Amino acid sequence: MTDTPASAYTAAPDAAPPSMVGKHPCPECGANLEWNARAQSLKCPYCGTVVPWSEELREELGQAVVEQDLAEALRNPQNGRGWGPQRYEVQCQNCRAISVFVDGRVAQRCDFCGSPSIVAHEERSDAITPQSILPFKVSDGQIRDRIRQWYGSRWFAPNKLKHAALTDTLHGVYLPYWTFDAHVSAHWQAEAGYYYYTTETYRDASGNTQTREVRHVRWESASGSLRHFFDDALVPGTVGVHTELLRQVEPFPTTTDLQPYTPEFVRGWTVERYQVDLRKAAQRNEQDMDAEVRALCARQIPGDTYRNLQVQRTYSGRTFKHVLVPVWLVGYTYGSQNYQIVANGYTGAIAGERPYSWVKIALAVVAALIVAVLVWSMAQNA
């Protein structure tokens, strides 16, 4: 399977790709409904009519969240693709993300880093269509309040940053993720170490005889087996948003709250196409599972410590889903550096980057030294 470059697809009511067509018209004016995070319902962007989301509506759309066979998808990489025909693409020259527009609009700035340096780009391959989605649950107003609180708690941030209206650059983005399921059967061997202590006699620096307890390790062979099920292990498909920030706002409840993909959820939002393809994501998932299997086996080893752990594992029943998860994103530049603030659009968890004011840090260090000197002086005079 070939790599798919970073890209973002901006949904348009009348220009959805064939594989994503599925219209639910407004009962009042006939326009296409869009998902509204505040109302937690479908809402008409023109007349404001709200259509509550329900299981009946979900069944009407005729879709279900389905696990896909990983081995089959890797054997037939062209199946399940097709994000649509004609589109206009631009690439950010700063963060390299690629945004795809199908409604005639052209971005002025990159949604991911805010840079105005964007140029035309020609897409070379199609992406796998999302099968399921976690709709936005936290509204932009709620996130703006939380981001302001986050700013206010950054004591060493420059004052200029705290007073800047950075929430004006807030964007709602659906990010691509891969989820993987797998059964694992593992066998392990190791040397289990048991601590025991003996008393030894020694002479201290003054020549006096002293005793002390000395710890030793008794090694014994050990072995065991493990069975485990990995359920919706997450692998991000984006590099437009900083991975370390995403890990801080995870988890996304994909095991319980996913909805079948339907265009109503993404109309009016930006959707990023994955930058890590299925094959690479599966490799990363296997590396993550290997590390966790090793850790699970290590917990089974008896005794106080261990060494020479060897694990043989076999994975079976590996499946995957290509899902979209909601993120509120602020990207800004301070000085010559780019920073991001990321909020989980479902749980509201926030993680961010910010510059430091070295003047404030220096003043804090000086203040701490003054306090230390005063305390020492008071202690001497007591």
C-alpha positions as CSV (number, residue, x, y, z in Angstrom):
1,M,0.0,0.0,0.0
2,T,1.4,3.4,-0.9
3,D,1.7,6.2,1.5
4,T,-1.1,8.8,1.5
5,P,0.2,12.4,2.1
6,A,-1.3,14.7,4.7
7,S,-4.5,16.3,3.6
8,A,-7.7,17.8,4.9
9,Y,-11.1,17.5,3.2
10,T,-13.6,20.3,3.8
11,A,-17.1,19.0,3.4
12,A,-19.6,20.8,1.3
13,P,-23.4,20.2,1.1
14,D,-23.6,19.9,-2.7
15,A,-20.2,18.5,-3.5
16,A,-19.8,15.4,-1.4
17,P,-17.8,12.6,-3.1
18,P,-19.8,9.6,-4.4
19,S,-18.7,7.3,-1.6
20,M,-19.7,9.8,1.0
21,V,-23.1,10.8,-0.4
22,G,-26.0,10.6,2.0
23,K,-28.3,13.6,2.4
24,H,-30.7,14.3,5.2
25,P,-32.7,17.4,4.2
26,C,-34.1,20.0,6.6
27,P,-37.8,19.4,7.0
28,E,-38.5,23.1,6.8
29,C,-36.3,24.5,3.9
30,G,-34.8,21.4,2.3
31,A,-31.1,22.3,2.9
32,N,-28.7,19.6,4.0
33,L,-28.5,19.3,7.8
34,E,-25.2,19.5,9.7
35,W,-24.1,18.2,13.1
36,N,-24.3,20.8,15.9
37,A,-22.1,20.2,18.9
38,R,-24.0,22.5,21.3
39,A,-27.4,21.0,20.4
40,Q,-26.1,17.5,20.0
41,S,-28.4,17.2,17.1
42,L,-28.6,17.8,13.4
43,K,-29.3,21.5,12.6
44,C,-30.0,23.4,9.5
45,P,-27.3,26.0,8.9
46,Y,-29.8,28.3,7.1
47,C,-33.1,28.3,9.0
48,G,-31.9,26.9,12.3
49,T,-34.3,23.9,12.4
50,V,-33.1,21.2,14.8
51,V,-33.6,17.5,14.2
52,P,-32.8,15.5,17.3
53,W,-30.3,12.6,16.8
54,S,-31.8,9.3,17.7
55,E,-31.4,5.6,17.2
56,E,-34.3,5.7,14.7
57,L,-32.4,8.3,12.6
58,R,-29.2,6.2,12.9
59,E,-31.1,3.2,11.6
60,E,-32.6,5.3,8.8
61,L,-29.1,6.1,7.5
62,G,-28.7,2.4,7.2
63,Q,-25.1,2.0,8.4
64,A,-23.3,0.3,11.2
65,V,-19.9,0.4,12.9
66,V,-18.0,-2.6,11.4
67,E,-14.6,-4.1,12.1
68,Q,-12.6,-4.7,8.9
69,D,-10.3,-7.7,8.4
70,L,-6.7,-6.3,8.4
71,A,-5.1,-9.1,6.4
72,E,-7.7,-8.8,3.6
73,A,-7.3,-5.0,3.5
74,L,-3.6,-5.3,3.1
75,R,-3.9,-7.9,0.3
76,N,-6.4,-5.7,-1.6
77,P,-5.3,-2.1,-0.9
78,Q,-7.7,-0.5,-3.4
79,N,-10.9,-1.7,-1.7
80,G,-12.9,0.8,0.3
81,R,-11.3,3.9,-1.2
82,G,-12.6,7.0,-2.9
83,W,-12.9,10.3,-1.2
84,G,-14.3,11.9,-4.3
85,P,-13.6,13.2,-7.8
86,Q,-12.6,16.8,-8.5
87,R,-11.1,18.9,-5.7
88,Y,-8.7,21.7,-5.1
89,E,-5.8,21.1,-2.9
90,V,-3.3,23.4,-1.1
91,Q,-0.3,22.4,0.9
92,C,1.1,24.4,3.8
93,Q,4.7,25.2,3.3
94,N,5.3,25.5,7.1
95,C,3.8,22.3,8.6
96,R,3.3,20.4,5.2
97,A,-0.4,19.6,5.9
98,I,-2.5,19.4,2.7
99,S,-6.1,20.7,2.7
100,V,-8.6,19.6,0.1
101,F,-11.5,21.8,-0.9
102,V,-14.4,20.6,-3.0
103,D,-16.8,23.6,-2.8
104,G,-14.8,26.2,-4.6
105,R,-13.5,27.9,-1.5
106,V,-9.8,28.5,-1.0
107,A,-8.1,28.7,2.4
108,Q,-6.2,31.9,3.3
109,R,-4.4,30.3,6.2
110,C,-3.5,26.7,7.3
111,D,-6.0,25.3,9.8
112,F,-3.2,23.4,11.6
113,C,-0.5,26.1,12.1
114,G,-2.0,29.3,10.9
115,S,0.6,30.0,8.3
116,P,-0.4,32.0,5.2
117,S,2.2,30.2,3.1
118,I,0.0,27.8,1.1
119,V,0.5,26.7,-2.5
120,A,-1.4,24.6,-4.9
121,H,-0.8,20.8,-4.6
122,E,-1.8,17.9,-6.8
123,E,-3.0,14.7,-5.0
124,R,-1.6,11.5,-6.3
125,S,-3.6,8.8,-4.5
126,D,-6.9,8.0,-3.0
127,A,-7.5,7.4,0.7
128,I,-9.6,4.8,2.5
129,T,-13.0,6.1,3.3
130,P,-13.8,6.5,7.1
131,Q,-16.2,3.9,8.4
132,S,-17.2,5.5,11.7
133,I,-17.0,8.8,13.5
134,L,-17.0,10.2,17.1
135,P,-19.1,13.4,16.7
136,F,-18.3,16.7,18.4
137,K,-19.8,16.8,21.9
138,V,-18.1,19.9,23.4
139,S,-19.0,23.2,21.7
140,D,-16.6,25.9,20.6
141,G,-17.9,28.3,23.4
142,Q,-17.2,25.7,26.1
143,I,-13.7,25.2,24.7
144,R,-13.0,28.9,24.5
145,D,-13.7,29.3,28.2
146,R,-11.5,26.3,29.0
147,I,-8.6,27.6,26.9
148,R,-8.9,31.0,28.6
149,Q,-8.6,29.3,32.0
150,W,-5.6,27.3,30.6
151,Y,-3.9,30.5,29.5
152,G,-4.6,32.1,32.9
153,S,-2.8,29.2,34.7
154,R,0.4,29.5,32.7
155,W,2.3,31.7,35.2
156,F,5.5,31.9,33.2
157,A,3.8,32.7,29.8
158,P,4.5,36.1,28.4
159,N,1.9,38.8,29.3
160,K,1.5,39.5,25.6
161,L,0.4,35.9,25.0
162,K,-2.1,36.0,27.9
163,H,-3.8,39.1,26.5
164,A,-3.8,37.9,22.9
165,A,-7.2,36.8,21.4
166,L,-5.8,33.4,20.4
167,T,-9.2,31.7,20.7
168,D,-10.1,33.7,17.5
169,T,-8.1,31.1,15.6
170,L,-10.0,28.1,17.1
171,H,-10.9,25.5,14.5
172,G,-12.9,22.3,14.8
173,V,-11.2,19.4,13.0
174,Y,-12.0,15.8,12.5
175,L,-8.7,13.9,12.8
176,P,-8.0,10.5,11.2
177,Y,-7.3,7.6,13.6
178,W,-6.9,3.9,13.1
179,T,-8.3,1.5,15.7
180,F,-7.0,-2.1,15.9
181,D,-8.4,-5.3,17.6
182,A,-6.3,-8.5,18.0
183,H,-6.1,-11.6,20.1
184,V,-2.7,-12.6,21.4
185,S,-1.3,-15.9,22.6
186,A,2.1,-15.6,24.2
187,H,4.6,-17.9,26.0
188,W,7.4,-16.5,28.1
189,Q,10.6,-17.7,29.8
190,A,12.8,-15.8,32.3
191,E,15.0,-16.0,35.3
192,A,13.0,-15.0,38.4
193,G,15.0,-13.3,41.2
194,Y,14.3,-13.6,44.9
195,Y,15.9,-11.3,47.4
196,Y,17.6,-12.6,50.5
197,Y,19.8,-10.9,53.1
198,T,22.9,-11.7,55.0
199,T,24.7,-9.9,57.8
200,E,28.3,-8.9,57.3
201,T,30.8,-7.3,59.5
202,Y,33.0,-4.4,58.5
203,R,35.2,-1.6,60.0
204,D,34.2,2.0,59.6
205,A,36.5,4.9,58.9
206,S,37.4,5.1,62.7
207,G,38.4,1.5,62.8
208,N,35.3,0.4,64.7
209,T,33.6,-2.9,64.0
210,Q,30.1,-2.5,62.5
211,T,27.5,-4.8,60.9
212,R,25.1,-4.3,58.0
213,E,22.5,-6.1,56.0
214,V,23.6,-7.1,52.4
215,R,21.0,-8.0,49.8
216,H,21.6,-10.9,47.4
217,V,19.5,-12.4,44.6
218,R,18.7,-16.1,44.1
219,W,17.9,-16.9,40.5
220,E,15.4,-19.5,39.4
221,S,14.0,-20.5,36.0
222,A,10.4,-19.5,35.4
223,S,7.9,-19.7,32.5
224,G,4.3,-19.1,31.7
225,S,1.7,-18.2,29.1
226,L,-0.6,-15.3,28.4
227,R,-3.8,-14.7,26.5
228,H,-5.0,-11.1,26.0
229,F,-7.5,-9.2,23.8
230,F,-6.6,-5.7,22.4
231,D,-9.7,-3.7,21.9
232,D,-9.6,-0.5,19.8
233,A,-5.9,0.2,20.2
234,L,-5.4,3.7,18.8
235,V,-2.9,4.8,16.2
236,P,-3.1,8.5,15.0
237,G,-3.2,9.0,11.3
238,T,-2.2,12.7,11.5
239,V,1.1,14.5,11.8
240,G,-0.6,17.9,11.3
241,V,-1.4,17.9,15.0
242,H,1.5,17.2,17.4
243,T,1.4,13.6,18.5
244,E,2.6,14.4,22.1
245,L,-0.4,16.7,22.5
246,L,-2.9,14.1,21.1
247,R,-1.6,11.5,23.6
248,Q,-2.4,14.0,26.4
249,V,-6.0,14.5,25.4
250,E,-6.7,10.8,24.7
251,P,-8.6,8.6,25.2
252,F,-11.3,8.9,22.6
253,P,-14.2,6.6,23.6
254,T,-14.2,4.6,20.4
255,T,-15.2,1.3,22.0
256,T,-18.5,2.7,23.2
257,D,-19.6,6.0,21.5
258,L,-18.7,5.7,17.8
259,Q,-21.4,6.4,15.3
260,P,-21.6,5.1,11.7
261,Y,-20.0,7.6,9.3
262,T,-22.5,9.9,7.6
263,P,-21.9,13.2,5.8
264,E,-24.2,15.0,8.2
265,F,-21.6,14.8,10.9
266,V,-18.8,16.5,8.8
267,R,-20.6,19.1,6.7
268,G,-19.3,22.5,7.8
269,W,-16.3,21.0,9.5
270,T,-12.7,20.3,8.3
271,V,-11.8,16.7,7.9
272,E,-8.1,15.8,7.7
273,R,-7.1,12.8,5.5
274,Y,-4.8,10.4,7.2
275,Q,-1.0,10.9,6.8
276,V,-0.1,7.4,8.1
277,D,-1.5,4.7,5.8
278,L,-3.0,1.4,6.9
279,R,0.2,-0.6,6.5
280,K,2.3,1.8,8.5
281,A,-0.4,2.1,11.2
282,A,-0.6,-1.7,11.5
283,Q,3.2,-1.8,11.9
284,R,3.0,0.8,14.7
285,N,0.1,-1.0,16.3
286,E,2.1,-4.3,16.3
287,Q,5.1,-2.5,17.9
288,D,2.8,-1.1,20.6
289,M,1.2,-4.5,21.2
290,D,4.6,-6.2,21.4
291,A,5.7,-3.7,24.1
292,E,2.4,-4.2,26.1
293,V,2.6,-8.0,25.8
294,R,6.1,-8.0,27.1
295,A,5.0,-5.8,30.0
296,L,2.0,-8.1,30.8
297,C,4.3,-11.2,30.7
298,A,6.8,-9.4,33.0
299,R,4.0,-8.9,35.6
300,Q,3.5,-12.7,35.7
301,I,7.1,-13.4,36.6
302,P,7.3,-14.4,40.3
303,G,9.8,-13.2,42.8
304,D,11.2,-9.7,43.3
305,T,13.0,-9.0,40.1
306,Y,13.8,-10.8,36.8
307,R,16.3,-11.0,33.9
308,N,16.6,-12.6,30.4
309,L,12.9,-12.4,29.6
310,Q,12.0,-14.0,26.3
311,V,8.6,-13.8,24.8
312,Q,7.1,-15.7,21.8
313,R,3.7,-14.3,20.7
314,T,1.1,-15.0,18.0
315,Y,-1.6,-12.5,16.9
316,S,-4.9,-13.6,15.4
317,G,-8.1,-12.1,14.4
318,R,-6.6,-8.7,13.6
319,T,-9.2,-6.1,12.5
320,F,-9.2,-2.4,12.1
321,K,-11.5,0.6,11.6
322,H,-10.7,4.0,10.0
323,V,-12.4,6.5,12.3
324,L,-12.7,10.2,12.6
325,V,-12.3,11.8,16.1
326,P,-13.1,15.5,17.0
327,V,-10.5,17.9,18.0
328,W,-10.6,21.7,18.7
329,L,-7.3,23.2,17.6
330,V,-5.5,26.5,18.1
331,G,-2.3,27.1,16.1
332,Y,-0.3,30.3,16.5
333,T,3.2,31.7,16.1
334,Y,5.1,33.5,18.8
335,G,8.4,34.9,17.8
336,S,9.8,32.4,15.3
337,Q,8.2,29.3,16.9
338,N,4.9,27.6,16.1
339,Y,2.7,26.4,19.0
340,Q,-0.6,24.4,19.2
341,I,-3.3,24.0,21.8
342,V,-5.4,20.9,21.3
343,A,-8.8,20.0,23.0
344,N,-10.6,16.7,22.8
345,G,-13.9,17.6,21.1
346,Y,-15.7,14.8,23.0
347,T,-14.3,15.0,26.5
348,G,-13.0,18.6,26.7
349,A,-9.5,17.5,27.8
350,I,-6.9,20.2,26.9
351,A,-3.1,20.0,26.2
352,G,-1.0,22.9,24.9
353,E,2.3,24.4,24.1
354,R,3.3,27.9,24.9
355,P,6.5,30.1,25.1
356,Y,8.1,31.1,28.3
357,S,8.9,34.5,29.6
358,W,12.6,34.4,30.6
359,V,12.2,37.7,32.3
360,K,9.5,36.2,34.6
361,I,11.6,33.2,35.3
362,A,14.6,35.3,36.1
363,L,12.6,37.4,38.5
364,A,11.1,34.3,40.1
365,V,14.7,32.9,40.7
366,V,15.8,36.2,42.2
367,A,12.8,36.3,44.5
368,A,13.4,32.8,45.6
369,L,17.1,33.6,46.4
370,I,16.0,36.7,48.4
371,V,13.6,34.6,50.4
372,A,16.2,32.0,51.0
373,V,18.7,34.6,52.2
374,L,16.1,36.2,54.5
375,V,15.2,32.8,56.1
376,W,18.9,32.0,56.6
377,S,19.5,35.4,58.2
378,M,16.5,35.0,60.5
379,A,17.8,31.5,61.5
380,Q,21.2,32.9,62.3
381,N,19.8,35.7,64.5
382,A,17.4,33.4,66.3
